[in-house]
Amino acid sequence: MDANQMKDQMKDFVNNWQARLEEMQMQFSLGKMDATEAFEKQKDQLRGMLVGMKDNLDKATDMAEDKTTEMRTKLEELRVQLALGKADGMDAFEAQRKQIELAMHELYVAGKHSFSSNYEKGLEMFDRQSEAFKTGLDIVKIQYSLAKMDAKDEAEEKRKELNDKIVELNNQFKGMQQTAMDNMEEMNRQLRDNFEKMKVYAEGWFKK
């Protein structure tokens, strides 16, 4: 993947993430954001990314056969975790999340050991997609928590707070599109900062 391909994929990535955030905003405003379905949508996004990774792997001509086999095995292990049934509550969600994130980590490590320098950009994209996926799961976890709240007024207040946070995150992505598309280093910095802010917010939410 050359620099221009990487830039184009990053643009698509930012655009897709903004679209997902806008969908979350709309669903929240309509009171239709179901945590279980939101989790399934996050998994669908990751499945789509794996298809692209498999295509790149199939086209690889400078990898040893044993490395190619290892990567295919790790891809399949992650695909299996993503194919598990719907998580019908916080406990099931946490159990699935743990296994999915472990499989993602193992795939990334295998990629670091297997890919030549020609595929470093693709691995970087996987890392960014992984951060986005985990950020989405932070939001989903809060949704599961909201569904368990007995006090309706408190749940509505928290739902509004989360919606405001998603709006803020979305605005940051819009700003990123306008100012950082021609500077990959700056775009990566902003992405890391935005995902970290959401992680800190989610962690703080559960400490309240």
Secondary structure, DSSP 8 states (H G I E B T S, - for coil): --HHHHHHHHHHHHHHHHHHHHHHHHHHHHT---HHHHHHHHHHHHHHHHHHHHHHHHH--SS-HHHHHHHHHHHHHHHHHHTS----SHHHHHHHHHHHHHHHHHHHHHHHHH--GGGHHHHHHHHHHHHHHHHHHHHHHHHHHHHH-S-HHHHHHHHHHHHHHHHHHHHHHHHHHHHSTT-HHHHHHHHHHHHHHHHHHHHHHTT-
